[in-house]
Each structure stands twice: as structure tokens, then as C-alpha cells.
Amino acid sequence: MLVAAGGLFIGAAVPGTARAATISVVVALFYVSGLVLHTRLPHLRPAAVAFTGTGLALLPVAGLFFGFLTGQVALAWFATAVVGTVAYVLAAVRLHSRVVAFLTLPFFLSIALSSVSLLGGALVWYFTCSIGVAAILAGLLRLAPGWLPEVISRAVVDTHRLLAPSALVASVLLGPVLTEADRAPLWVVATLYYAALLAFYDAQRVQHFYAVRLVGTIAVVLAAGAAGSPAGWISFLLAVCLALQITALLAVPGRARAFLDAARSAGRDNPDVVTRRASLYAVDVVLTFVMLGLAAAAAIFSSGWGLLAGPGNGPDPLLPVLLVLITGMAIAVRSGGLLESLVLPGVLLSTMTRWDDPWRTETVLALTAVYLVLRAGRSTGRYRERFMLAARGAVTLLAPTAVLVHVQPPLLPPWRVGEVAGLALLVAFAVNQLVEVRRWRRRSASVYSPWVICTASGASLATAVALASGTEAFAVVASGLWLCVLAGCLTSLLLPLGKAGGRGLSAAAPHDAEGIEASDRGLSAAALHDPTDDAAGGRGPSAAAPQDPTDDAAVVGSCPLL
């Protein structure tokens, strides 16, 4: 009723000076008397709170009156917001009231709105400064709790838990209204705010962890856009941010896994046991790597270095490719198992660059082959065999790529370079086939040998057919066909013959613990063995029941290409 009476008094037929003096005295009287009663007379504190609340409620009415009286509406609004903020903060501290503390926040917003109206500034700067103040208060609450009234600091921090994401979403939805220069400071300050919550608050730490990473990554992208960077460099910076996040997770795998999986395991019957399938850490690493690959692909194509484009304004495509390749290798070394396949995206990404001079693909394939050889040297059993086979596959692809890079005019006409590269691929397949046959003869074959021989033989035959159908050079076609025939004949002559019925090996057939039986024992032991131990250079496979090696001879003997 007193507030309504104050509103009616504004329109009373009283001189302006008298109305101003009356309003000021009434507001000050209620406000000051309430604070004095609350301090001096504890038994009258309910009445003191009512008096102080009345004075605070009359403040907007007084501001409205001075706006009408002076004609400076924007200035009166700003002055009322500042005076009201100070009055509410003082009342919240003296009364120890969280309600009054939260009511202070609309006056903070009023300061922003009135300053925009008064100065013509951008509203986004208020949210930027407001979130920055909240970040500072979050740190002070933990580091120096006695410096600030806790009731105000906690009210500001708790309110910004909703205000900060709302401001970030609004800055995106506003679209062309805001520029990157307006958005970037807001997202940078929001990153600091979530970092302060992650560092100084124990609640919702996983959510704050992901908020820091997400908001910080977007802040880097917006800052690069505000600096005028082209799309290629912006995509590359995004890929770098994602690679750094993966590197941080891999640097402290034990602590990161415990931190991320603690929330997921809290609701289980036995929260100390975290299964591999439910590991948030593994999901995080894989999904971040997927986004890294997409960002690297975007950097290649947006820079104009894609398959169908020429050089553009952006980083050399080898940079994002190497970023993906090295990150995939790091994940494979740390995790092993199925994540060993994360080396492939970097290789595949290198094939998406222009092929007029594929030296980048050659570099990636060479690095991949070296990596696989090193991994094979530190592994045992079937993992060593798999790494060596993968390295041979990389070298097989490296052969025609090296021809395309190094065999250039005037050594050969441009239209002959591709034909010679195809012949080099056929030679690589035939060499792989014969190397595996030699291993068989030297009693060092593995369980994969039959499949390697069949695959290499079929691939060399397909390559020879492709050369014969698409090449005009008789020498290239003849060399390819005769090489394919020669490799097939040598394979048939050198492989041991099976016994009657298609099973069994002759006396000279390979059969030792380092060959087929060793690989089969590694396969049977894999169900109980962690692949990361072997991949890290550790133990060999445990013993298992011996495997009949005649099955391998039957497979080779039945291959239709041999």
C-alpha cells in the first residue's frame, strides 16, 4: 500500500521540488530506520525487515519520479539502478538475507540496460563483465572467503549458473546482430568462469569440465574469426584444440578415467568397479578424435586443397593430416585393442588431398610404415604378426605413390607415369606373395600366411587385368602379366603339397613353435589377455592347446588362384 501511495503521490498537484523532497525523505526514513532497528533492537527485527523492504521497494518509484521531473529518463534510470544496487547490497549484508541478495541481481541487470540506453553501448558487454565478476567471486569464495560478504557472492555465482549459459546461447541465436568481436570476449570470459567453478567447486565437476572444453574451444574459434582468419585456419585451430584435449586425457589416463567415470559409477551397486564398456573416458577420447578428424577434413577442403580444388588461403594440408595421424598413433599406443585402428583415419585423410603431386600421401605412408615396424618390434605373438602385416600393407601402397612423386617428366611422359605406378603396385603385391611363401618354406609362417598369399595373388591378378585393359604401353602390360604368372608359378612350386584328401603336410612342411602353432596359441589366449600389455611391448601369449597345422595347408591348397 505504501508503494502504491508513493506512485499516486507522483501525480499529486504539489510542486515538483516538494514532491522530490517528500519522496527522498520517505525512502531514506524507511530504509535507514529499518537497518537501525535491526541492529539496535533485536526483538523488533521483523518490523525492521519490513521497514527496510519498504524503503527498497520505493526506490524504483523515486527513480521514475526523478525521470519525469528532470526529463532525463536514461540518466535517472542509470542513477536509480546504481543507488538501488548499493542499497540492496548493504541491506543484504546487514540483514543476512539471501532473498534480498537475489533481489539485488535485477538491479545489476538494470545497470546494464540503463548504461546501454545512456551510452549506446552493446548489451553483450554487460553480460561479459557480469560473468567475469562471477568468475572472480567464485575464486574469492574459496581462496579468500573473508574478503567479501558470502551472501552476496554466493547469490551472484549461483545466479550466473543460469545466466552464463543463457547469455552464451543468446549470443549464438542473435546471429548477425552480434559480430565475432562481440561474441569472442563473452565466450572467453565464460571459459574462465567455468574454469573457476571446476577448480573451486566440488559439485557438478564433470559438467563443468566439459563446459570448460566446449566453451573454450568455441572461444578460440570466435577469436580467430574476429581476427579475420580464413576458414581454413579456423578449422585447423579447432583441430588443434581437440588434439590438445586428447593429449591431456592421454597424459594422465589414470586420473582422467577415475575423474570421468566416478559420476557414472556412483549409481551402481558396486561403484568401485567401472566396466570398460561403461567408461566415459574411452567414449570421450573416441568422440573427440572423431571431431578432430572432421575438423581436419574441413581444414583441408575449406583451404582449397581438396581433391577437386587448387591451392587456397589456409594451412598446408599436411599439417591437419599429421595432426590426426600422430594423435591416432598416441591413442593406439596408450589404449591398444580396437583403438589400434585409429591410425587409419590419418592415412585415409592424406588420400583426400590433391594427387597431382602426392608427396604428402607418401610422407604419411612412410611415417605409418615406420610406426608399425616399431610397434611390431615391441610386441610379441599375434600382435607382432599383425603389426608387420600392416607395415607391409603400408609399404605396398607406398610403392606406387613414390613412383607418382619421383618419376616425373622428362624421365617419362606424363601419361606413362600412372601406368608405371600401377606396375609398381603389382610388383609390391607379387613381392608380398613371394615373401610369405618364403616364410612358409623357412618354417616361420603364421596363421595369417594362407590369407596373405591368397589376397596378394588375387590383388596382383586384378592389377594385371586393370593394366591390360587401360594401358596402351605393350611393355607395361607384358611385364605385369608375366610377373603375375611368374609369382603364381613360384607359389605353386614352393608351397608344400597336401596329402590325399586335401589335408596334411609333407615332411618338409613348416611346423614349429614360432610359426603356426605359436600364432594359434596367441589367438586362443587372447580371450583372457589384455591387448594393451602386448602392444606396450610386454608379455608373450600364454600356452594353450596345440593347433593342427594341417588346416593351413588345406586352405592354401584349396585357393583357386594358386
N, C-alpha and C positions, 0 to 999 in steps of 0.2 A: 504493500500500500504506500509506503514511503517513497519507493521508486516511482510509482505511478503519480504520486503527488508532485514529485520533482519534475516529471515530464510535463504535467499540466502547468506547473509554475513558470515554465519557459514561455508559455504563450500568454501569461498574465499581462494585464495592462499596467505594467510597472516599468519605470525607466531601466534602460539596459545596464547601467552601472549598478543599480540597486539589485537587479536580478543576479548579476555576476558575483557581487559580494555575498549575497544570500546563499547562492549555490555553493560557493567556495567554503564559506563558514560551516554550512551543514555537513558537507562531505568531510572536512577536516575534523569537525567535532565528533561525528560518529566514529571515524576511523581511529583517531588518537585516543578518545575515551575508551574505546574497546580494548586497545592494546594496553593502556594504563591499568584498567580494571583487571585484565588477565594477569598482569604482573604483580599488582599490589594486593588484590583481594581474591585469593584462590576460590573461596566459596561462591563468588559471583562470576566464575569463568564461563558458564553457559550464556549468561547475559552479555559478557564481554565478547564472546564469539559472535553473537547476534549483532551487536553494535558494529564490530569491525566488518562483518559481512555486509551490513547495510551501507557503510561508507564505500566499500569496494564496489557494490552494485550501483551506487550513484555516480561513480567515476565516468562511465560512458555517457550518462545523461549530461554531466558537466561538459564533457568534450563536445557533445552535439550542440549544446547551447553556445559555447565559445565559437564554434564554427559558424553558426548563424549570426552571432554578434559581430564578428570581425570580417566575415566574408571570405576568409582564408580557410576553406574547408580542408584542403590537403594538409596544411600546416597544423591546424587544430587536431586533425586525426592523428598525425605523427606525434605531436606533443602528448596527446592523451594516451597513446599506446606506450610511450616511454614512461610517463608518470605512473600509469597503471601497472606496468611490468615491475617497476621498483616497489610500488606499494604491495603488490601481491607477493613478491619475493620476501619482503620484510615481514609481512603477515604470516606467511607460511613458516618462516624460521621462528618467529616469536610464538605462534600458536602450535607449532609442531604438528601441522595438519597436512596430510597427503592430499586431501581434497583440494585445499587452497593451492597446493603446489601444482596439481594438474590443471587447475583453473588458470594458472599463470601462462600456460602454453598458448591459449588463444591470443593473449596479448603479444607473445613473441611473433605469432603469425600476423597480428595486426601491425606490428612494426614493419614487417616485410611489405605488406600490402600498401601501407601508407608511404613507405620510402619509395616504392615503385611509382606511386602516384605523384609523389613530391619531386623526385629526381628523374623520372622517366627511365629508370634502370630496368634490367631484366630480372624477372621474378626468380629465375633459376639460381641467381647468385645468393638469394636468401637461403634457399634450401642447401646450397653448397656450404655456406657459413654455418648454418644450423647443424648440419650433420658433422661438420668439423668440430664444433663446440661439443657435441655429444660424444665424439671420439675422445676429445681431451678429458671430458668429465669422467668417461669410463675408465681411463687410465688413472686419474687422480683418486677415484673412489678406492682403487686397490693400492696405489703407491703412496698416497698421502691423504688418508680418509679424514684427517682433521682440518684440512685446508678449506673445505667447502661444506656448507650445510648438506648433510646426506639427504634430507627430504627433497631438496631441490634437485640435486644431482641425479638421484635415482629416478625422479619423475621425468627429467629430461631424457635420460638414457632409455628408460622403459618406453616412453612415447616414441622415440626415434626407431624402436624396433619395428614399428608400423610405418612411421613417416619415411624412413630411409628407402625401403623397397618401393613404397608408393611414389616417391619422388623419382626414383630410377625408372619405373615403368612409365610414369607420366612423361619423362623426358624422351622416351622412345616413341610413345604414342603421339606426341605433338608433331612429329615428322618435320616438315620444312619450316615450322615456326622457329625451331632452335637450330643453330649451326653446330658443327663439331666442336668449335671453340667454346660454345656454351655448355655442351654436354661433357666434354673431357674433364674439366675441373670437378664437376659434380661426381663423376664416376671415380676419379682418383681419390677424392675425399671419402667417398663411400667405401673404397677399398681400405683406407686407413681406419675407418670406423669399425668395419667387420674384423680387421686385424686386431684392434683393441679389444673387441668382445672375445675373440678367440684367445687372446693372451691373458686377459684378466678376469674372465667369467668361466665358471665351471659348467654351467648349464648349456645345453644345445651346442656343444663344441663341434660335433661333426657337421651340423648345419652351417655353423659359422666358418668352418674350414672350407667347405665347398663354396660358400658365398664369397670368401676372400679370393679363391681361384677364379670363379666366374666373373665377378665384378672387376677384379684386377686385369684379367685378360681383355675384357671389353674396353677397359680404360686405356690400355696400351693401343688397341686398335683405333679408338676415337682420337687419342693424342696423335697418332701417326696421320690420321685423316686431317686433323686440324693443322698439322704442319705442312700439308699439301703433298704428302707422299702418294705415288701412284698405287693403283690397286694391286699390282704385283708385289711391291714391297710391303704393303699392308698385310697381304695374305702370308708372306714369308715371316713377318713379325709374329703373326698369330701362330704359325707353326713353331717358331722358336719358343714362344711362351708355353705351348703344350709340351714341347720336348723338355723344357726345364722342369715342368711339373712331374713328368715321368721320371726324370733323373733324380729329383728329390725323393720320390717314392722308392726308387731302387736303391738310393744311397743308404737309407735306414729301413730295410724291409721289415725287420722285427718290430720296431716301434710303430711303423706305419700300419702294419697289419693289426697289431694289438689295438691301436687307436681307432681304426675304422671299423673293426669287427666287434668292438666292445658293445656298441649300441645294438647291433643285430643279435648278439648272443645274450643280451640282457633278459629277453623274454623267454628263453629256453629253460627246460628243467635243469640242465647242467650247463650254466653259462660259461664254464671254463673250457668247454670243448667247442671248437669252431671248425666245421667241416670245410673242405676245400671248395665244394660246390656253393656254399653259402658265403664265401669270402668276398666281402665288399672290396677288399684290397685288389684282388685279382680282377674283378669286374671294372674297377676304377682304372687300372693300368690298361686293360684291353680297350675300353671305350675311349680313353684319352688318346691311345695310339691310333684308333680308327679316325678320330677327329684330326689328329696330326696328319694322317695320310690324305684326308680330304683337303685340308688347308694347303698342304704341299702341292697337290694337284691343281688347286685353284691358283697358287702362285705361278705354276708353270704356264697354264693356259691364259691367265689374265695378263701375263707379261708378254704374250705373243710368241712363246717358244714352243707351242704345241705342235702336233703332227702336221697340221694344215696351215700353220702360220709362220711368219718370219720373225726376226728379232724384234723385241719390243722394249718398252721402258720398264725394266724390272730386273731382279737378280738373275744371274746365270742359272739355268735350270739344274745344274749340277749341285748347287747349294741345297735346295729343298730335297733333292733326291738323296744326297748324302746324309742329310738330317734324318730322314725316315730310315735309311739303311742302318746307320750307326745306332739309332735308338732301338730299332728292331733287334739288332745284334745284342745290345745290352740287356734287353728283356729276355732274349733267348738264353744268354749266359746265366742270368740270375734265376730264371724260373724253370727252364727246361721243359720237357714233356711236349704237349701240343703247341706251346708257345714258341718252340723252335721254328715253326713255320712263319713267324713274324719277320724273318729275314726276306721272305719273298716279296712283300709289297714294295720295298725299295728297288728290287730288281725290275719288277713289273713297271714301276713308275719311270724308270730310266728308259724303257721302251716307248714311252709316250712322248719323248722329245723328238725333234726333227732328225730324219735319217739321212740327210744329205752329207753329214759328217758325224757319224755316230761315235765319236771318241768318248763321249760321256757314258754311253752304254758300255763301251769297252772298259772304262775305268771302274765302273760299278761291278761288272762281271769279274774283273781281276781281283778287286777287293773281296768280293764274295768268295771266290775260289780260295784265296789266302786264308780267310776267316774259317772256312770249312776244313781246310787242311790242319790248321792249328787246333780246331775243336776235335778233330779226329785224333791228333797226337796226344790229347789229354783225356781221351775216352777209351773204354775197353768194350769188348763183346760186340753185341749187335749195334750199339751206338757208334762205335768206331767205324763199323762197316757202312752204316747209313751216312755218316758224315763224308766218308771217302766217295761213296756213290754220288752224293750231292755235289761234291767238289768236281768229280769227273763230268757231271752234267753241266756245271758252270763253265768248265774248260771247253766242252763240246760247243756250247753256244758262243764262247769267246772266239773260237777259230774263224767262223765266217765274219764276225764283227770286226776282228783285226784285219781281215782282208779288205773289207769295205773302208777301213780307216787308212791303211798304209799302202794299199795297192791302188794308186791313183794315176791319172794321165801325167806324163806321157808313157808310163810303163805299159798301160793297157788303155784301149779306148773306153770311154765312159759306159757304153752299153755292154762291155765284156766284164766289167768289174763284178756285177751281180752274179753272172754265170760262174765266175771263178769262186765267189763266195759260196755259192751253192755246192760247188765241187769240194770246197774246204769242209763244209758241213758233212758231206758224205764221207770224206776221209776220216773225220772225227768219229762218226758213228762206226765205221769199219774198224778203226783202231780200238775203240771201246769193246767191240765184239771180240776181237782177237786177244786183247789183254785179258778178258775174262776167261777165254778158252785156255790161255796160257796158265792162268791161276788154277784152273781145273786140273791141268796136266801136272802142275807142281804141287798138287795136294794142298792148296791153300784156298780153295773155293769156299763160298759161303752159301747160306740158304737162298740168297738173292741171285746167285750166279745164273741159274736157268732163265730167270725172268730178264736179267740184264742182257743175256745173249739173244734171247728172242726179241726183245724190244729193240736192241741196236740193229739186229738183222732186218727187222721189219721197217725201221726208220730209214736205214740206208737204201733199202729197196724202193721205198716211197720217194726218197730224194732222187734216186736214179731215174725213176719214171717221170718225175717232175722236170728234171733236166732234159730228158729226151723229148718231152712234149713242148717245152718252152724255150729251148736253146737252139740256135742255128749253127753254133760252132761244133763241127764234127769232132774235133779233138776233145772238147769238154764232154760231149755225150759219150764218146767211146771210152774215155778214161773212167767216167762214172760207172758205166755198165760193167766194164771189165773189172773194176775194183770191187764192185758188189759181188760179181761172180767169184772172184778170187777169194774174198772173205768167206763166202758161203762154202766153197770147196775146202778151204783150210779148216773151217769149223767142223765140217763133216768128217774130215780125215783125222783130226787131232782128238776129237771127243771120243771117250771110250764107248764101245758098243754094248748094248744091253743084252742080257741072256734071252733065251727063248721065252716067249710070252710077254716080252717088253719090259721085264723087271730084272733088277740085279745089275751088278757092275763086274767088269772083268778084273783080272788080277792086278792090272796096272791102274785101276781107278783110284781116285783120291779118297782117303778115309783116315783122317787124323783129328786129334782133339782141337787143333787150331782152325779147322775148316768147318765142314758142315755140322759136325756134332757140337762144336763149341757155340756156333750161332744158334742151333736149335735149343741148346741148354739155356742160352741167354733169353730166348723167346719164352721158354716155359717158366723162367724165373721172374719175368717182368711183371707178372701179376702181383708179386709181393715186394717188388723192388722199386724204390723211388728213382725216377729217371734223372732227377737233378743231381744225385750223387755221382752217377756215371758221367753225366755231361760236365760236371765240375772237375773231372779228372780223378775220379776216385776208384772205387772197388770194381772188381770184375763180377760177373754173374755167378750166382750160387749153382751148385750142382743139381741136376735133375735127371730124370730117366733118360737113357740114351735113345737117340732118334735113328730110325732106319734110314741110312743114306741112299738106299736104292730108289726112294721116291724121287729124288732129284734127277737121277739118271733117266727114270721113266719120263719125267717132264721134258728133259732135253731131247730124248729120243723121239718123243711124240710131237715135237714142234714142227709144224708143216713147212716153216721157212727154212729148215735145215735139211 
